[in-house]
């Protein structure tokens, strides 16, 4: 049974998380009450004697498993040699009052703290009482909450062990908890201290409203202090146990000096671990400060690494794209290469394309854009909020607030760099020539856009005999050169929407009242895909789709065993759209052509439910086109009041708007086509590496970067052609990939990703929640119309089922979501603006939609009746 002074962080499997931390703190010279750990070997012996392996194998659900395991452990005698060692170690501590705490091997980890999941016993006196507390600590590994928490975090029950910590009891005059980073705002270097008289149990258990102090750990300044009611205190009782004492004297239980001392101690602990900590502390009657526990704060989103000085502002690429999950390492690398090509168009390409542009950062497996330079420039303050209002309205509100922060004052006053960059971009995408082509007529413009798909297919072709190294070289060249090609569509889109604004000015009709002009736009690849899928459902044999589960449908499709027409028609659909998928910007995720289960599930949903009491989506689309023509006529009529020429120009402008507006989705469609082609080539590289024993599975290649994959190939230069940053040649990479997969899965369970984050950890939106009057949620108007119906909250479209008329409530959308729109009665999104993907597609289908609704998926529950007013931008909760 090692003493704390003999324990280090490498002994997690032997002593559990809590003891490992206490040993680390002791060895670092921090004030920890002395103690020792009863190792996991003792628990293993008892668990083996109790037959826990059979209980775990038997399952029985979380509650049944927990109850059976606890009973077995409590009924099994403690082995004599274990009991003797515990008694001897207790007497060596002095035989006085001790705290007995659980210390599990899956506890106080960087990704899951397990705070409060296992039991603690305070002021335990006497050897028999210590043995009883040890037994109960073992059993607490199997409480209902601990079992549920492990299952939620993907931790194997059979692999978890528990040690027990026994340490000298601090008879605290005041105690509590401290976070070395503010858990509400995310701000680092801002300690939040909760304190209450007596033992810390009152605070930890939530039995009191404690006094709260906020301290700037950099300066020691107390930023805030708030007195809690502290209606009771938990005190140690002579002879063992605790009691609750009511009528605690009023007044703050800590002085400012003590709060500063605590914050300073917390900063030392944080520096030792290199990450924010959740600390339990106590101050004894002599005024001495003690640390009784420390664990990492797992709820904070990790900060992007930066070498730039000063406060930085980061905007989430993932949130903007509706991809809340993390990206695979090769997916991140692919976006960096593509973004390097984009930056080069503006004259700011990085020296090493694989590094990505300087304004791109990474944390939590997600990508971030550093907006600081734009926010601190006069030109950026004009452009950035306007761009965000179109695509991410809630982020625009945050940026508006940040402009008032004195730390982000304007330091770049000249507009010349922006003008030069814009001129370079316009020249390199041939903007003037393509705008003239767009004005001349849609036929030539659309022919050019159709030709882009064929050009990309040619660029993606790799000789059948290409070596893995040649495939990697080709993939990096294609990705680095893709953006100039796909963005060449944008001059047509810019022309369309520029003429839309011109028509509004000429007619005097506000843009918000002209949204019907944008309904049912032609040439939108996403709506064409959705309507084709709906039409496909009407052409195929319905029986297997109505009767069989999705996994069986997928198996039959792969085996070519679906009814002939269904097999042929689905293959044709996937031939045109199989490069798409959910979270499709991630190169590392399968496409529909690889895993058609999502598409087959959508078809089954269409065939089982249809559209109740209303026209089919294709009829609605045609009706929307007719409504758009009527809207065009109404706007033109308004313009004619100013003269016939004004009316003619307005008609011309709106015709071009409708001709080109749908192309807004085309650049992403072409980019995803490129990613799908590169993915096929990388799978071939993965097969080679798996055959060589470097990887366990070909798909594991997506958990490497391009440079790492190249380094794993014999005789390859990791930094070839400047695309990668090099690295040591790899041997067996299976352990590396397994660790990255585990990290990816942990991050994928994260429910909240900040939209905007500052480099000090602050999440500005957490400081100002945007809500309307009680019972109403406010967002941004996205698609006009009002609908009342039951809500269906969907966090992942794969396997989602939406009854006709239900209102889809979701975090955000990409094209993988849009087949659900065909049966939705309305749409509510947490992210987005008037020109975001979901808003555009909702308008085209005539679905009332509100976007940018803060915490919609948490504040609205499935089945609740809600009213969506797409013109006012409100969502009203009617009943649960």
WOJO-V646367 format. One record per residue. N is the residue number from 1. OMEGA is omega in whole degrees, 0 to 359 (* if undefined). Layout:
n:N omega:OMEGA
n:N omega:OMEGA
//
This chain:
n:1 omega:186
n:2 omega:171
n:3 omega:179
n:4 omega:183
n:5 omega:180
n:6 omega:186
n:7 omega:173
n:8 omega:186
n:9 omega:181
n:10 omega:184
n:11 omega:183
n:12 omega:183
n:13 omega:184
n:14 omega:188
n:15 omega:180
n:16 omega:187
n:17 omega:184
n:18 omega:181
n:19 omega:179
n:20 omega:178
n:21 omega:180
n:22 omega:176
n:23 omega:178
n:24 omega:181
n:25 omega:179
n:26 omega:182
n:27 omega:178
n:28 omega:178
n:29 omega:180
n:30 omega:188
n:31 omega:179
n:32 omega:176
n:33 omega:184
n:34 omega:180
n:35 omega:181
n:36 omega:181
n:37 omega:169
n:38 omega:194
n:39 omega:180
n:40 omega:179
n:41 omega:178
n:42 omega:178
n:43 omega:181
n:44 omega:181
n:45 omega:180
n:46 omega:180
n:47 omega:178
n:48 omega:178
n:49 omega:181
n:50 omega:180
n:51 omega:183
n:52 omega:181
n:53 omega:179
n:54 omega:179
n:55 omega:180
n:56 omega:180
n:57 omega:181
n:58 omega:178
n:59 omega:182
n:60 omega:180
n:61 omega:185
n:62 omega:183
n:63 omega:180
n:64 omega:179
n:65 omega:182
n:66 omega:183
n:67 omega:181
n:68 omega:181
n:69 omega:179
n:70 omega:182
n:71 omega:181
n:72 omega:183
n:73 omega:182
n:74 omega:182
n:75 omega:183
n:76 omega:181
n:77 omega:174
n:78 omega:179
n:79 omega:186
n:80 omega:183
n:81 omega:177
n:82 omega:180
n:83 omega:180
n:84 omega:180
n:85 omega:179
n:86 omega:182
n:87 omega:181
n:88 omega:181
n:89 omega:178
n:90 omega:180
n:91 omega:179
n:92 omega:177
n:93 omega:179
n:94 omega:177
n:95 omega:179
n:96 omega:182
n:97 omega:178
n:98 omega:169
n:99 omega:179
n:100 omega:188
n:101 omega:174
n:102 omega:179
n:103 omega:185
n:104 omega:179
n:105 omega:174
n:106 omega:184
n:107 omega:179
n:108 omega:179
n:109 omega:181
n:110 omega:184
n:111 omega:181
n:112 omega:188
n:113 omega:184
n:114 omega:182
n:115 omega:177
n:116 omega:184
n:117 omega:177
n:118 omega:191
n:119 omega:175
n:120 omega:178
n:121 omega:187
n:122 omega:176
n:123 omega:178
n:124 omega:184
n:125 omega:177
n:126 omega:184
n:127 omega:181
n:128 omega:179
n:129 omega:178
n:130 omega:178
n:131 omega:178
n:132 omega:179
n:133 omega:178
n:134 omega:180
n:135 omega:181
n:136 omega:174
n:137 omega:176
n:138 omega:182
n:139 omega:183
n:140 omega:172
n:141 omega:186
n:142 omega:170
n:143 omega:179
n:144 omega:184
n:145 omega:180
n:146 omega:179
n:147 omega:180
n:148 omega:181
n:149 omega:179
n:150 omega:180
n:151 omega:180
n:152 omega:181
n:153 omega:175
n:154 omega:182
n:155 omega:184
n:156 omega:180
n:157 omega:185
n:158 omega:183
n:159 omega:184
n:160 omega:175
n:161 omega:180
n:162 omega:170
n:163 omega:179
n:164 omega:178
n:165 omega:173
n:166 omega:181
n:167 omega:181
n:168 omega:182
n:169 omega:173
n:170 omega:176
n:171 omega:193
n:172 omega:169
n:173 omega:175
n:174 omega:183
n:175 omega:178
n:176 omega:181
n:177 omega:179
n:178 omega:170
n:179 omega:181
n:180 omega:169
n:181 omega:184
n:182 omega:185
n:183 omega:181
n:184 omega:183
n:185 omega:184
n:186 omega:187
n:187 omega:176
n:188 omega:178
n:189 omega:175
n:190 omega:184
n:191 omega:176
n:192 omega:186
n:193 omega:172
n:194 omega:186
n:195 omega:178
n:196 omega:178
n:197 omega:177
n:198 omega:183
n:199 omega:182
n:200 omega:181
n:201 omega:182
n:202 omega:180
n:203 omega:184
n:204 omega:183
n:205 omega:181
n:206 omega:182
n:207 omega:182
n:208 omega:166
n:209 omega:188
n:210 omega:167
n:211 omega:181
n:212 omega:176
n:213 omega:173
n:214 omega:186
n:215 omega:173
n:216 omega:186
n:217 omega:179
n:218 omega:183
n:219 omega:185
n:220 omega:182
n:221 omega:176
n:222 omega:185
n:223 omega:183
n:224 omega:174
n:225 omega:183
n:226 omega:181
n:227 omega:175
n:228 omega:182
n:229 omega:176
n:230 omega:187
n:231 omega:178
n:232 omega:174
n:233 omega:176
n:234 omega:183
n:235 omega:174
n:236 omega:180
n:237 omega:176
n:238 omega:181
n:239 omega:176
n:240 omega:178
n:241 omega:181
n:242 omega:174
n:243 omega:179
n:244 omega:181
n:245 omega:181
n:246 omega:180
n:247 omega:178
n:248 omega:180
n:249 omega:180
n:250 omega:179
n:251 omega:179
n:252 omega:184
n:253 omega:174
n:254 omega:170
n:255 omega:176
n:256 omega:181
n:257 omega:178
n:258 omega:178
n:259 omega:178
n:260 omega:179
n:261 omega:178
n:262 omega:180
n:263 omega:178
n:264 omega:178
n:265 omega:178
n:266 omega:179
n:267 omega:177
n:268 omega:179
n:269 omega:180
n:270 omega:179
n:271 omega:181
n:272 omega:184
n:273 omega:180
n:274 omega:180
n:275 omega:179
n:276 omega:186
n:277 omega:172
n:278 omega:191
n:279 omega:168
n:280 omega:187
n:281 omega:177
n:282 omega:175
n:283 omega:185
n:284 omega:184
n:285 omega:179
n:286 omega:181
n:287 omega:181
n:288 omega:182
n:289 omega:181
n:290 omega:170
n:291 omega:180
n:292 omega:178
n:293 omega:172
n:294 omega:178
n:295 omega:179
n:296 omega:173
n:297 omega:188
n:298 omega:185
n:299 omega:182
n:300 omega:176
n:301 omega:182
n:302 omega:182
n:303 omega:171
n:304 omega:177
n:305 omega:180
n:306 omega:174
n:307 omega:182
n:308 omega:182
n:309 omega:176
n:310 omega:181
n:311 omega:179
n:312 omega:180
n:313 omega:183
n:314 omega:178
n:315 omega:186
n:316 omega:173
n:317 omega:181
n:318 omega:180
n:319 omega:181
n:320 omega:182
n:321 omega:180
n:322 omega:180
n:323 omega:185
n:324 omega:180
n:325 omega:176
n:326 omega:176
n:327 omega:176
n:328 omega:180
n:329 omega:179
n:330 omega:174
n:331 omega:176
n:332 omega:181
n:333 omega:180
n:334 omega:180
n:335 omega:178
n:336 omega:179
n:337 omega:180
n:338 omega:180
n:339 omega:176
n:340 omega:176
n:341 omega:178
n:342 omega:181
n:343 omega:180
n:344 omega:178
n:345 omega:180
n:346 omega:181
n:347 omega:182
n:348 omega:181
n:349 omega:180
n:350 omega:178
n:351 omega:178
n:352 omega:184
n:353 omega:182
n:354 omega:178
n:355 omega:184
n:356 omega:180
n:357 omega:185
n:358 omega:183
n:359 omega:181
n:360 omega:181
n:361 omega:183
n:362 omega:168
n:363 omega:180
n:364 omega:182
n:365 omega:182
n:366 omega:183
n:367 omega:182
n:368 omega:173
n:369 omega:177
n:370 omega:183
n:371 omega:190
n:372 omega:182
n:373 omega:179
n:374 omega:181
n:375 omega:184
n:376 omega:177
n:377 omega:181
n:378 omega:180
n:379 omega:180
n:380 omega:179
n:381 omega:175
n:382 omega:189
n:383 omega:190
n:384 omega:181
n:385 omega:180
n:386 omega:178
n:387 omega:182
n:388 omega:181
n:389 omega:178
n:390 omega:186
n:391 omega:185
n:392 omega:190
n:393 omega:181
n:394 omega:176
n:395 omega:178
n:396 omega:178
n:397 omega:179
n:398 omega:181
n:399 omega:177
n:400 omega:179
n:401 omega:183
n:402 omega:179
n:403 omega:179
n:404 omega:181
n:405 omega:182
n:406 omega:178
n:407 omega:182
n:408 omega:181
n:409 omega:182
n:410 omega:176
n:411 omega:178
n:412 omega:188
n:413 omega:183
n:414 omega:179
n:415 omega:186
n:416 omega:180
n:417 omega:180
n:418 omega:180
n:419 omega:179
n:420 omega:180
n:421 omega:179
n:422 omega:179
n:423 omega:177
n:424 omega:181
n:425 omega:181
n:426 omega:181
n:427 omega:186
n:428 omega:175
n:429 omega:177
n:430 omega:185
n:431 omega:183
n:432 omega:182
n:433 omega:183
n:434 omega:173
n:435 omega:177
n:436 omega:177
n:437 omega:180
n:438 omega:179
n:439 omega:183
n:440 omega:179
n:441 omega:184
n:442 omega:188
n:443 omega:181
n:444 omega:180
n:445 omega:180
n:446 omega:177
n:447 omega:178
n:448 omega:182
n:449 omega:178
n:450 omega:180
n:451 omega:180
n:452 omega:179
n:453 omega:179
n:454 omega:178
n:455 omega:179
n:456 omega:177
n:457 omega:179
n:458 omega:179
n:459 omega:185
n:460 omega:183
n:461 omega:177
n:462 omega:178
n:463 omega:183
n:464 omega:182
n:465 omega:182
n:466 omega:177
n:467 omega:176
n:468 omega:180
n:469 omega:178
n:470 omega:178
n:471 omega:178
n:472 omega:178
n:473 omega:182
n:474 omega:181
n:475 omega:182
n:476 omega:177
n:477 omega:181
n:478 omega:182
n:479 omega:181
n:480 omega:181
n:481 omega:185
n:482 omega:189
n:483 omega:179
n:484 omega:181
n:485 omega:185
n:486 omega:182
n:487 omega:178
n:488 omega:174
n:489 omega:191
n:490 omega:176
n:491 omega:178
n:492 omega:179
n:493 omega:179
n:494 omega:178
n:495 omega:181
n:496 omega:183
n:497 omega:173
n:498 omega:177
n:499 omega:175
n:500 omega:178
n:501 omega:178
n:502 omega:180
n:503 omega:178
n:504 omega:180
n:505 omega:182
n:506 omega:184
n:507 omega:185
n:508 omega:179
n:509 omega:179
n:510 omega:180
n:511 omega:181
n:512 omega:180
n:513 omega:181
n:514 omega:186
n:515 omega:180
n:516 omega:177
n:517 omega:184
n:518 omega:180
n:519 omega:174
n:520 omega:179
n:521 omega:176
n:522 omega:173
n:523 omega:174
n:524 omega:186
n:525 omega:181
n:526 omega:179
n:527 omega:176
n:528 omega:178
n:529 omega:182
n:530 omega:181
n:531 omega:176
n:532 omega:178
n:533 omega:177
n:534 omega:179
n:535 omega:179
n:536 omega:180
n:537 omega:180
n:538 omega:184
n:539 omega:188
n:540 omega:178
n:541 omega:188
n:542 omega:193
n:543 omega:184
n:544 omega:182
n:545 omega:178
n:546 omega:189
n:547 omega:190
n:548 omega:175
n:549 omega:186
n:550 omega:183
n:551 omega:178
n:552 omega:175
n:553 omega:180
n:554 omega:179
n:555 omega:181
n:556 omega:178
n:557 omega:180
n:558 omega:179
n:559 omega:183
n:560 omega:188
n:561 omega:173
n:562 omega:174
n:563 omega:191
n:564 omega:183
n:565 omega:178
n:566 omega:180
n:567 omega:183
n:568 omega:184
n:569 omega:180
n:570 omega:177
n:571 omega:178
n:572 omega:178
n:573 omega:181
n:574 omega:175
n:575 omega:180
n:576 omega:188
n:577 omega:184
n:578 omega:177
n:579 omega:181
n:580 omega:180
n:581 omega:174
n:582 omega:185
n:583 omega:191
n:584 omega:177
n:585 omega:179
n:586 omega:178
n:587 omega:186
n:588 omega:183
n:589 omega:182
n:590 omega:173
n:591 omega:178
n:592 omega:179
n:593 omega:178
n:594 omega:182
n:595 omega:185
n:596 omega:186
n:597 omega:182
n:598 omega:180
n:599 omega:178
n:600 omega:177
n:601 omega:177
n:602 omega:178
n:603 omega:179
n:604 omega:178
n:605 omega:179
n:606 omega:186
n:607 omega:179
n:608 omega:188
n:609 omega:186
n:610 omega:175
n:611 omega:186
n:612 omega:170
n:613 omega:177
n:614 omega:181
n:615 omega:177
n:616 omega:182
n:617 omega:179
n:618 omega:176
n:619 omega:177
n:620 omega:180
n:621 omega:178
n:622 omega:179
n:623 omega:177
n:624 omega:178
n:625 omega:178
n:626 omega:178
n:627 omega:179
n:628 omega:178
n:629 omega:178
n:630 omega:178
n:631 omega:177
n:632 omega:181
n:633 omega:181
n:634 omega:180
n:635 omega:179
n:636 omega:179
n:637 omega:177
n:638 omega:182
n:639 omega:182
n:640 omega:178
n:641 omega:178
n:642 omega:179
n:643 omega:183
n:644 omega:180
n:645 omega:178
n:646 omega:178
n:647 omega:181
n:648 omega:179
n:649 omega:179
n:650 omega:178
n:651 omega:178
n:652 omega:183
n:653 omega:183
n:654 omega:174
n:655 omega:178
n:656 omega:177
n:657 omega:181
n:658 omega:180
n:659 omega:188
n:660 omega:184
n:661 omega:181
n:662 omega:180
n:663 omega:178
n:664 omega:182
n:665 omega:188
n:666 omega:180
n:667 omega:179
n:668 omega:178
n:669 omega:180
n:670 omega:177
n:671 omega:180
n:672 omega:174
n:673 omega:178
n:674 omega:181
n:675 omega:180
n:676 omega:178
n:677 omega:177
n:678 omega:179
n:679 omega:179
n:680 omega:180
n:681 omega:180
n:682 omega:175
n:683 omega:176
n:684 omega:175
n:685 omega:179
n:686 omega:178
n:687 omega:178
n:688 omega:182
n:689 omega:178
n:690 omega:179
n:691 omega:179
n:692 omega:180
n:693 omega:179
n:694 omega:179
n:695 omega:178
n:696 omega:185
n:697 omega:180
n:698 omega:182
n:699 omega:179
n:700 omega:181
n:701 omega:182
n:702 omega:173
n:703 omega:170
n:704 omega:169
n:705 omega:177
n:706 omega:181
n:707 omega:180
n:708 omega:178
n:709 omega:179
n:710 omega:180
n:711 omega:181
n:712 omega:180
n:713 omega:181
n:714 omega:174
n:715 omega:182
n:716 omega:175
n:717 omega:183
n:718 omega:184
n:719 omega:184
n:720 omega:174
n:721 omega:175
n:722 omega:182
n:723 omega:181
n:724 omega:179
n:725 omega:177
n:726 omega:181
n:727 omega:179
n:728 omega:177
n:729 omega:186
n:730 omega:170
n:731 omega:177
n:732 omega:183
n:733 omega:185
n:734 omega:180
n:735 omega:177
n:736 omega:181
n:737 omega:180
n:738 omega:178
n:739 omega:180
n:740 omega:176
n:741 omega:179
n:742 omega:178
n:743 omega:179
n:744 omega:181
n:745 omega:178
n:746 omega:180
n:747 omega:180
n:748 omega:179
n:749 omega:179
n:750 omega:184
n:751 omega:186
n:752 omega:174
n:753 omega:180
n:754 omega:176
n:755 omega:177
n:756 omega:181
n:757 omega:177
n:758 omega:183
n:759 omega:174
n:760 omega:177
n:761 omega:182
n:762 omega:170
n:763 omega:188
n:764 omega:182
n:765 omega:179
n:766 omega:182
n:767 omega:184
n:768 omega:178
n:769 omega:181
n:770 omega:177
n:771 omega:177
n:772 omega:181
n:773 omega:182
n:774 omega:180
n:775 omega:181
n:776 omega:177
n:777 omega:183
n:778 omega:175
n:779 omega:179
n:780 omega:176
n:781 omega:184
n:782 omega:180
n:783 omega:188
n:784 omega:180
n:785 omega:179
n:786 omega:178
n:787 omega:174
n:788 omega:180
n:789 omega:179
n:790 omega:180
n:791 omega:171
n:792 omega:181
n:793 omega:182
n:794 omega:179
n:795 omega:180
n:796 omega:184
n:797 omega:182
n:798 omega:180
n:799 omega:181
n:800 omega:179
n:801 omega:182
n:802 omega:177
n:803 omega:178
n:804 omega:178
n:805 omega:177
n:806 omega:181
n:807 omega:182
n:808 omega:177
n:809 omega:188
n:810 omega:179
n:811 omega:179
n:812 omega:181
n:813 omega:163
n:814 omega:185
n:815 omega:178
n:816 omega:180
n:817 omega:198
n:818 omega:173
n:819 omega:178
n:820 omega:183
n:821 omega:186
n:822 omega:177
n:823 omega:182
n:824 omega:175
n:825 omega:180
n:826 omega:184
n:827 omega:172
n:828 omega:180
n:829 omega:177
n:830 omega:182
n:831 omega:170
n:832 omega:176
n:833 omega:186
n:834 omega:181
n:835 omega:177
n:836 omega:186
n:837 omega:183
n:838 omega:180
n:839 omega:181
n:840 omega:183
n:841 omega:178
n:842 omega:178
n:843 omega:182
n:844 omega:178
n:845 omega:181
n:846 omega:180
n:847 omega:174
n:848 omega:185
n:849 omega:172
n:850 omega:182
n:851 omega:180
n:852 omega:180
n:853 omega:186
n:854 omega:174
n:855 omega:183
n:856 omega:184
n:857 omega:176
n:858 omega:186
n:859 omega:177
n:860 omega:180
n:861 omega:178
n:862 omega:181
n:863 omega:179
n:864 omega:176
n:865 omega:181
n:866 omega:175
n:867 omega:179
n:868 omega:176
n:869 omega:186
n:870 omega:178
n:871 omega:181
n:872 omega:182
n:873 omega:181
n:874 omega:174
n:875 omega:183
n:876 omega:177
n:877 omega:184
n:878 omega:180
n:879 omega:178
n:880 omega:*
//
